[in-house]
Amino acid sequence: MGIPLPPYYLTLFLLFFISFNNVGHRNLVFADDALIEAQCHNAEVPETCIKCVKSDPRSQSANKVGIAAIIITCLSNKATTLINNMTTLASGARDKNLKVALRGCEKGFYYTKTNLISATCRLKGKEYDQTNLLVKQALEEEFVCKMKVKALRFNFPSSVTFDMGVYEELSTAVMRIVDRFV
């Protein structure tokens, strides 16, 4: 059985404990707006890059490599959106060739997600050339998809076209950022 303590002792203890635990654990690298903007500055569309990075809570403590990892996460999330878009479009397609092409796009974006997971691992391992190669391969899947579907004279809905454009912008942004690590 313990000794009952008045509530203010408990409050003091908790304040002391919280303060003590945080003294030595502050983030030494803080991704303020200036760092995010500096990293995204060389992207073709810096606004897309900045929006992606700021949307992730990890950005508050990210360094340059962390910012690149966040952008790869945004790419992976966009690939998931595109997988879902292709699935929906393929299920509604009446033309057999279009359905096959859209299913191919869907598979390509699954492959893309695998490449992006590997790219994140390579980034963390400081293998920057391999990181960019994997991101480039992931971007090529998107280009192949567009080319095959365009050959069938099908126009993607504007929302899908927008998502593909963001995907391209983020791919370019992360490759340019990683290029500066070397």
C-alpha positions in Angstrom: 0.0 0.0 0.0 1.3 3.4 -0.9 1.3 6.7 0.9 -1.4 8.9 -0.4 0.0 12.1 -1.8 -1.9 15.4 -2.2 -2.9 16.1 -5.8 -0.5 19.0 -6.2 2.5 16.7 -5.5 1.3 14.5 -8.3 1.0 17.5 -10.6 4.5 18.7 -9.7 5.9 15.2 -10.3 4.3 14.9 -13.7 5.5 18.4 -14.7 9.0 17.5 -13.6 8.9 14.1 -15.4 7.7 15.6 -18.6 10.2 18.4 -18.5 13.1 16.1 -17.7 12.2 13.6 -20.5 12.0 16.3 -23.1 15.3 18.1 -22.3 17.6 15.8 -24.1 15.2 14.7 -26.7 14.6 17.8 -28.7 14.9 17.4 -32.5 18.2 18.8 -33.6 16.9 19.2 -37.1 13.7 21.1 -37.7 12.1 21.4 -41.1 10.9 24.9 -40.9 9.3 26.6 -43.8 12.6 27.9 -45.1 14.1 24.4 -45.3 11.0 23.0 -47.0 10.9 25.8 -49.5 14.7 25.5 -50.1 14.3 21.7 -50.9 11.2 22.2 -53.0 12.6 25.3 -54.8 14.1 23.4 -57.7 10.9 21.4 -58.4 9.1 22.3 -61.6 6.1 23.1 -59.4 7.4 24.0 -56.0 3.8 24.5 -54.6 3.0 20.8 -55.1 6.1 19.7 -53.3 5.6 22.1 -50.5 1.9 21.1 -50.1 3.0 17.4 -49.9 5.7 18.0 -47.4 3.6 20.2 -45.1 0.7 17.7 -45.2 2.9 15.2 -43.3 3.4 15.5 -39.6 6.9 14.2 -39.9 7.9 17.4 -41.7 8.1 19.1 -38.3 11.3 17.2 -37.5 12.5 16.2 -41.0 15.9 17.0 -42.4 16.7 17.0 -46.1 16.5 13.3 -46.4 13.4 13.2 -44.3 11.7 15.7 -46.7 12.6 13.4 -49.7 11.1 10.4 -47.8 7.9 12.4 -47.2 7.6 13.1 -50.9 8.1 9.4 -51.7 5.3 8.7 -49.3 3.1 11.2 -51.1 4.0 9.5 -54.4 3.0 6.1 -52.9 -0.3 7.6 -51.7 -0.9 9.0 -55.2 -0.1 5.6 -56.7 -2.8 4.1 -54.5 -5.2 6.7 -55.7 -4.3 5.9 -59.3 -4.7 2.1 -58.7 -8.2 2.8 -57.4 -8.9 5.1 -60.4 -7.7 2.4 -62.9 -9.8 -0.3 -61.2 -12.9 1.9 -61.4 -12.3 2.8 -65.0 -11.5 -0.7 -66.0 -14.7 -2.1 -64.4 -16.8 0.4 -66.3 -15.0 0.0 -69.6 -17.0 -1.6 -72.4 -14.2 -1.8 -74.9 -12.1 -5.0 -74.3 -8.8 -3.4 -75.4 -9.4 -0.4 -73.1 -10.2 -2.7 -70.2 -7.0 -4.6 -70.8 -5.0 -1.4 -71.0 -6.5 0.0 -67.8 -5.9 -3.3 -66.0 -2.3 -3.0 -67.2 -2.2 0.5 -65.7 -3.5 -0.9 -62.4 -0.8 -3.5 -62.3 1.8 -0.9 -63.3 0.9 1.2 -60.3 1.1 -1.8 -58.0 4.6 -2.3 -59.3 5.2 1.4 -58.7 4.3 1.1 -55.1 6.9 -1.7 -54.7 9.5 0.5 -56.3 8.7 3.4 -54.0 9.0 1.2 -50.9 12.4 0.1 -52.2 13.3 3.7 -53.0 12.6 4.7 -49.4 14.8 1.9 -48.1 17.6 3.0 -50.5 17.2 6.6 -49.4 17.5 5.7 -45.8 20.6 3.7 -46.7 22.1 6.7 -48.4 22.0 5.0 -51.8 20.9 8.0 -53.6 21.5 6.9 -57.2 19.5 3.8 -56.6 16.7 5.9 -55.0 16.4 8.0 -58.1 16.6 5.0 -60.4 13.6 3.4 -58.5 11.6 6.7 -58.6 12.4 7.0 -62.3 11.2 3.5 -62.9 8.0 4.2 -61.0 7.4 7.3 -63.1 8.0 5.3 -66.3 5.0 3.1 -65.4 2.8 6.2 -65.3 4.1 7.2 -68.8 3.6 3.8 -70.2 0.0 3.7 -68.9 -0.8 7.1 -70.5 0.7 6.0 -73.8 -1.2 2.8 -74.0 -4.5 4.3 -73.1 -3.9 7.3 -75.4 -3.3 4.9 -78.3 -6.8 3.7 -77.8 -8.1 7.2 -78.1 -9.4 7.3 -74.6 -9.2 10.4 -72.5 -8.9 10.0 -68.8 -11.4 12.0 -66.7 -10.0 15.3 -65.5 -9.6 14.1 -61.9 -7.4 11.2 -63.1 -5.4 13.5 -65.4 -4.9 15.9 -62.4 -3.7 13.0 -60.1 -1.3 11.8 -62.8 0.1 15.4 -63.2 0.7 15.6 -59.4 2.4 12.2 -59.6 4.7 13.5 -62.3 5.4 16.7 -60.4 6.3 14.9 -57.1 8.4 12.4 -59.0 10.4 15.2 -60.6 10.7 17.0 -57.3 12.1 14.1 -55.3 14.6 13.2 -58.0 15.9 16.8 -58.1 16.1 16.9 -54.3 17.9 13.6 -54.1 20.3 14.7 -56.9 21.6 17.4 -54.6 22.6 14.8 -51.9 25.3 13.3 -54.1 
